[in-house]
Amino acid sequence: QVQLVESGGGLVQPGGSLRLSCAASGNIFTINRMGWYRQAPGKQRELVADITNGGSTNYLDPVKGRFTISRDNAKNTVYLQMNSLKPEDTAVYYCNAQLWRRDGIYYATWGQGTQVTVSS
């Protein structure tokens, strides 16, 4: 069993900042990729940012220059620093991890989601 526990969402004014955290635990041998997705009402879930265990990153174009993804491999934790937030960033943000379990199975799982609301 693998668990992803997210935190850091909330209500913020336009131009403000939030930092999301996602900690993985359980039956993990090593984590390959961790990422953040978001889904707004009526829209498809989209990849916001992801990061490999080697530190390579990828960002959704609208968040480039505003969001930064990072990870602490020792803690199996990924972060998303969100600056200069805009109302269109409002969504439920989901953590995703792709990993090898101790039994050798390559496994993907999701966090529970955390609400980010950007509004004045």
C-alpha positions as CSV (number, residue, x, y, z in Angstrom):
1,Q,0.0,0.0,0.0
2,V,1.2,3.5,-1.0
3,Q,-0.2,6.7,0.4
4,L,0.2,10.3,-0.9
5,V,-0.8,12.9,1.6
6,E,-1.2,16.5,0.3
7,S,-1.3,19.7,2.2
8,G,-1.0,23.5,1.6
9,G,-4.1,24.4,-0.3
10,G,-6.3,27.3,0.7
11,L,-7.8,30.6,-0.3
12,V,-5.5,33.3,-1.5
13,Q,-5.8,36.7,-3.2
14,P,-4.6,37.3,-6.8
15,G,-0.9,37.8,-6.7
16,G,-0.5,35.8,-3.6
17,S,1.5,32.6,-3.0
18,L,0.9,29.1,-1.7
19,R,3.2,26.1,-1.3
20,L,1.7,22.6,-1.8
21,S,3.4,19.5,-0.2
22,C,2.9,15.9,-1.0
23,A,4.5,13.2,1.1
24,A,4.6,9.6,-0.1
25,S,4.8,6.6,2.2
26,G,4.2,2.9,2.4
27,N,5.4,0.1,0.1
28,I,8.0,2.1,-1.8
29,F,11.3,1.0,-3.2
30,T,12.1,4.1,-5.1
31,I,10.1,6.9,-6.7
32,N,10.7,7.7,-10.4
33,R,8.5,10.7,-11.1
34,M,6.3,12.9,-9.0
35,G,4.0,15.5,-10.3
36,W,1.1,17.9,-9.7
37,Y,-2.1,17.9,-11.7
38,R,-5.1,20.2,-11.4
39,Q,-8.7,20.0,-12.3
40,A,-11.2,22.8,-12.4
41,P,-15.0,22.3,-12.7
42,G,-16.0,21.3,-16.2
43,K,-12.4,20.9,-17.3
44,Q,-10.1,18.0,-17.9
45,R,-7.4,17.2,-15.4
46,E,-4.1,18.7,-16.6
47,L,-0.5,18.3,-15.7
48,V,0.8,21.4,-14.0
49,A,4.4,20.3,-13.3
50,D,6.4,17.2,-12.8
51,I,9.9,16.2,-11.7
52,T,12.0,13.1,-12.1
53,N,14.2,11.6,-9.5
54,G,17.1,13.2,-11.3
55,G,15.6,16.6,-11.0
56,S,14.4,17.2,-14.6
57,T,11.3,19.4,-14.6
58,N,8.4,20.1,-16.9
59,Y,5.7,22.8,-16.6
60,L,2.4,23.7,-18.1
61,D,3.0,26.8,-20.2
62,P,0.7,29.2,-18.2
63,V,2.5,28.5,-15.0
64,K,6.1,28.8,-16.3
65,G,7.9,31.5,-14.3
66,R,5.3,31.5,-11.6
67,F,5.4,27.9,-10.2
68,T,8.4,25.9,-9.1
69,I,8.3,22.1,-8.5
70,S,10.9,20.5,-6.2
71,R,11.4,17.3,-4.3
72,D,13.2,16.0,-1.3
73,N,14.1,12.4,-2.1
74,A,15.1,11.6,1.5
75,K,11.6,12.5,2.6
76,N,9.7,11.2,-0.5
77,T,8.1,14.6,-0.7
78,V,7.3,16.8,-3.6
79,Y,6.5,20.5,-3.4
80,L,4.8,23.1,-5.6
81,Q,5.7,26.7,-4.9
82,M,3.0,28.8,-6.5
83,N,3.7,32.6,-6.8
84,S,1.8,35.4,-8.6
85,L,-1.4,33.3,-8.4
86,K,-4.2,34.1,-10.8
87,P,-8.0,33.3,-10.6
88,E,-7.5,30.8,-13.4
89,D,-5.2,28.8,-11.2
90,T,-8.3,27.9,-9.1
91,A,-8.7,24.1,-9.1
92,V,-8.3,21.0,-7.1
93,Y,-4.6,20.1,-7.2
94,Y,-3.6,16.4,-7.1
95,C,-0.3,14.9,-6.4
96,N,0.8,11.9,-8.5
97,A,3.7,9.5,-8.1
98,Q,5.1,6.8,-10.2
99,L,7.3,4.4,-8.3
100,W,8.6,0.9,-7.9
101,R,7.2,-1.0,-4.9
102,R,9.4,-3.3,-2.9
103,D,7.9,-6.3,-4.6
104,G,9.1,-5.0,-8.0
105,I,5.8,-3.7,-9.3
106,Y,5.8,-0.3,-11.1
107,Y,3.0,1.5,-9.6
108,A,1.2,4.9,-9.9
109,T,-1.0,6.5,-7.4
110,W,-2.8,9.8,-6.6
111,G,-3.2,12.0,-3.5
112,Q,-6.5,13.0,-2.2
113,G,-6.5,16.5,-3.8
114,T,-6.2,19.9,-2.2
115,Q,-8.3,22.9,-3.1
116,V,-6.6,26.1,-4.3
117,T,-8.9,29.1,-4.6
118,V,-7.6,32.4,-5.9
119,S,-10.1,35.1,-5.4
120,S,-10.4,38.7,-4.1
